Amino acid sequence: MTTVAPRSVDPEVDAVRHHYEVSNEFYALLLGPSMMYSGGYWDPEETLTGALDEAQFRKLDLFAELAGAKDAARVLDIGCGWGTMLNRLTTEHGVREAVGLTLSRTQEAFITGLDNPRITTRVESWADHTTDEKYDAAFCINALEHFVSSNLPPRERTKRYRFFFNQVAKALNPGAKFVLHTMTAEAQPMSRELLADLKFLQRSEFEGMHIPHLHELTAAAEGLFEVVEIVNERESFAQACRAWLERLAAERDRAVALEGEEVVARFERYLDIFAYTLEDKFFNNFRVTIARRG
């Protein structure tokens, strides 16, 4: 396994590290052995916590299939978390080198502990990533939400997303596929409770985070990528949030011992907010598969 020192990072680094540099022990308690922080694919007869890992691996295997990543020479995972997708690709799908980008130093340390020589981890912003050898596929699984500041006006946000898609396109071989999992926001009436909860997300847990609108993403990718499919999977992400809340409730005393009451209470509130806003269709969670134009 290779680790490359950081070059530079975008302004989102502090907000990302605030959330993602809680200890790996805490995240293992929350997420389970799969260490995957996004929606899963449950079969109808499965329980949320009992089949959490299976649901996550089922999703990753489908993502690998959608991207055409089997036996690929090189793949890229932007915002790679704890390396679960990188490890899955190299151990189950024959990928020879999987490169992951993260801003979290604790995540990078966890991935190093996997001791997988086919994984290269870069503590680096997507905006700074360059490569001489192109990738055969790319993934970004519920990380895009951190990449554009909510403080930017709409036109500037679209420009930032355009820069993101251009960076990905430059890194890919012609025709290579990019699988993106991202939340998006719907324009709906605001209740007082919802407004307070969104302010909490913005100010206390994910400072400056912008949940994009789907039209911002489609405008930004136009001309660079061809759309293969777009699927709304809000229910699967809501289920994951409920599963994590169940795991946290079952191990709450241990969680408090690891990180303190304030951190545990923050996570309980934010997971509940995401669960109910997805269930109430205020937020979506789209799986977007696109192919780089030749």
Secondary structure, DSSP 4 states (H G I P E B T S, - for coil): -EEE------TTHHHHHHHHTS-HHHHHHHH-TT---S-----TT--TTTTHHHHHHHHHHHHHHHHT-TT-SEEEEET-TTSHHHHHHHHHS--SEEEEEES-HHHHHHHHHT--TTEEEEE--GGG---SS-EEEEEEES-GGGSSBTTS-HHHHHHHHHHHHHHHHHHEEEEEEEEEEEEEE---PPPHHHHHHHHHIIIIISTTB----HHHHHHHHBTTEEEEEEEE-HHHHHHHHHHHHHHHHHTHHHHHHHH-HHHHHHHHHHHHHHHHHHHTTSEEEEEEEEEE--
